[in-house]
Structure formats: C-alpha cells, structure tokens
Amino acid sequence: MAGDSDSDTPDSIDLADAYAVKTPEDSRRLYAAWADSYNETFITANSYVYPRRVAELFAEYVPVSGYTDVIDIGCGTGAVGSFLASLRPELVIDGFDISPEMLAQAAQTRRIDNSHVYRNLQEVDLTSALPNQIYSAMTSAGTFTHGHLGPETFLRLISLIRIGGWFVIGINAEHFKARGFAETIKSAVLSGIISQSIIRVVDVYETGSPHHGDKANICIFQRQN
Ligand SMILES: C[S@@+](CC[C@H](N)C(=O)[O-])C[C@H]1O[C@@H](n2cnc3c(N)ncnc32)[C@H](O)[C@@H]1O
C-alpha cells in the first residue's frame, strides 16, 4: 500500500490505499502519512460528501433536546464533527481515532465562534479497546469500511451509548454486504438491543468525482437495552 511504498508520496495516497488496509497497524501507518494532505487530496479532490450526509441525517433524525453529547467514531481530520457543529452548535462532540496524526488535524478544527469543534479527542484502536465514557449519540463516516472496522466492533460500540440514545452510522455499502452487517443488525434488533434500523443509501462522492457511484448505507437507530 502507498503508506509502505518507497515510490509513494503523501500526495499520491488515494482510495485504493485506504481499501488495501487490513490491520490496525496498516491504518496507523497509512493515516500517519496521509493526515497532513487528507483534506486536500482526498476530501476536496474527490468531492467526498459522506461526512456532510451523516451530519445532515443526524440533524434530520436526532431530536435537539436531550442528545447533546456525541461521539464521532473514526473522526479522522474532523469532517463529520465540523458539519455537525455547524448544523447543531449546541452539540458537545468527542472523537475517537487510531491515528494521532489524524487527531492532530481534528484538533485544529474550529466552530463559527472560533471554539474547538471537538471537546476531547482520544487515540484508541477500537478493534481491541473500548473507552468507558457514555454518550447520548454516535456518528461515523468512512470508518466502517474495508479493512477498518467490521460488524464485531459495531456491536461492541453500542455499549458506549446510553439506553434511548441515537446512532447515525455510515457503513460502506460493499463492506456492508461482504461482512454481513445486515445479519448483525437484524440479530441486535431481534434481541432487543437496538430499535429497527432506518437505512438511508447515500452517495459517498458527488457527481463528477472520479469515484462517483460508490454508496454508503447510513444506519439510524436507537439503543433499547
Ligand atoms: C477514511 S477515514 C474517515 C475519517 C473521517 N470520518 C472522514 O469521513 O473524513 C477512516 C478513519 O478511521 C480511523 N481508523 C481506522 N482503523 C481504526 C481503528 N481500529 N480504531 C479507530 N480508528 C480507526 C483512521 O485512522 C481514519 O482516521
């Protein structure tokens, strides 16, 4: 992958490198090399609109009152948090990510009043550790994808949200199919852990992007038990 190769520069890292990730160590290496240029060479260059769609669906479904503390899973450079903070300025947003370099970028994001977008940013490998804070809502974009987080992590993360709390979680549509997310969600519903999930299929990249056509399933549900 690009993060490993002598011939790659941070500017040449792209989506293929992200999809080639297989382990948390691969993620650490890739995003360490990509963090400084990620916003420009990935978000802007590819018209990556997925974080905005997650934030918009959060604003559409999650009531304003009673759901002010949010955890952004795999927050990266802070795109989801930035959109959320502009749509819902009252939100207190924390971010978890495995990459200290991506977190350093997220720490620079600012709200319209110049305060920080994120209250706390924590370095954590979510495939093996689970922070013990409890939140009233969870968001994520671009992190439940090939080689990153799978359905077993998705299930474990439910316990970070209080009963009645909301989830607005994007899952890459191919990864959703290949890794059996539908069955995981179905069994969590049947066992009473979560409510029926609304799934909104969205474009990850805008029309005109070299990757236009890739889809994500944004799953919206509440913790019940
Ligand atoms: C494609 S980026 C998405 C970042 C941001 N949410 C966005 O939409 O721009 C995926 C993020 O997942 C993080 N990540 C990958 N594996 C992880 C793990 N095991 N635990 C926590 N974060 C992880 C990466 O460091 C990276 O910041």
The ligand as a Tripos MOL2 file, in Angstrom:
@<TRIPOS>MOLECULE
LIG
   27    29     1     0     0
SMALL
NO_CHARGES

@<TRIPOS>ATOM
      1 C1        -11.4550    7.1860    5.7560 C.3       1 LIG1
      2 S1        -11.0190    7.8440    7.3120 S.3       1 LIG1
      3 C2        -12.5440    8.6730    7.7410 C.3       1 LIG1
      4 C3        -12.2920    9.8650    8.5920 C.3       1 LIG1
      5 C4        -13.4900   10.8130    8.7450 C.3       1 LIG1
      6 N1        -14.5600   10.2160    9.4970 N.3       1 LIG1
      7 C5        -13.9660   11.2490    7.3860 C.2       1 LIG1
      8 O1        -15.0740   10.8410    6.9860 O.co2     1 LIG1
      9 O2        -13.2240   12.0080    6.7240 O.co2     1 LIG1
     10 C6        -11.0540    6.4290    8.4020 C.3       1 LIG1
     11 C7        -10.5820    6.7560    9.8100 C.3       1 LIG1
     12 O3        -10.7050    5.5600   10.6070 O.3       1 LIG1
     13 C8         -9.6170    5.5100   11.5060 C.3       1 LIG1
     14 N2         -9.4360    4.1240   11.9520 N.ar      1 LIG1
     15 C9         -9.0290    3.0690   11.1980 C.ar      1 LIG1
     16 N3         -8.9370    1.9590   11.9520 N.ar      1 LIG1
     17 C10        -9.2830    2.3190   13.2160 C.ar      1 LIG1
     18 C11        -9.3540    1.6090   14.4550 C.ar      1 LIG1
     19 N4         -9.0330    0.3110   14.5260 N.pl3     1 LIG1
     20 N5         -9.7460    2.2940   15.5560 N.ar      1 LIG1
     21 C12       -10.0490    3.6190   15.4840 C.ar      1 LIG1
     22 N6         -9.9940    4.3310   14.3450 N.ar      1 LIG1
     23 C13        -9.6150    3.6980   13.2180 C.ar      1 LIG1
     24 C14        -8.4540    6.0300   10.6780 C.3       1 LIG1
     25 O4         -7.3540    6.4540   11.4460 O.3       1 LIG1
     26 C15        -9.1180    7.1610    9.8860 C.3       1 LIG1
     27 O5         -8.9870    8.4120   10.5240 O.3       1 LIG1
@<TRIPOS>BOND
     1     1     2 1
     2     2     3 1
     3     2    10 1
     4     3     4 1
     5     4     5 1
     6     5     6 1
     7     5     7 1
     8     7     8 2
     9     7     9 1
    10    10    11 1
    11    11    12 1
    12    11    26 1
    13    12    13 1
    14    13    14 1
    15    13    24 1
    16    14    15 ar
    17    14    23 ar
    18    15    16 ar
    19    16    17 ar
    20    17    18 ar
    21    17    23 ar
    22    18    19 1
    23    18    20 ar
    24    20    21 ar
    25    21    22 ar
    26    22    23 ar
    27    24    25 1
    28    24    26 1
    29    26    27 1
@<TRIPOS>SUBSTRUCTURE
     1 LIG1         1 GROUP 0 **** ****
